Amino acid sequence: MVGKGTPSLRATAVAEGLVRTGRAVLPHETAHGFITLSGSAWGRYWISYDGTRLLRGVDFRTAEELQPGFIDAMERAGANPPAVERG
């Protein structure tokens, strides 16, 4: 459900996954039930506070909803701590 409140752990993990994979850059904003991030190549991402919807586009009106499998992958990428390189 999109609405007021604060972003869920899932939404936060999806946002972190987008940043860790290089698809988006910080800083992020929160407004109107969405976390928004600038895409590293173009456009923006909108993640619903409950983490069930992820949209990408130049603006919210024309943004396209991304597939649930992609949302799940970004959640996994953001939820797990980054791998530590061993020298």
Buried (B, 14 or more C-beta within 10 A) or exposed (E): EEEEEEBBEBBBBBBBBBBBEEBBEEEBEBEEBBBBBBBEEEBBBBBBBBBBBBBBBEEEEEBEEBEEEBBBBBBEBBBEEEEEEEE
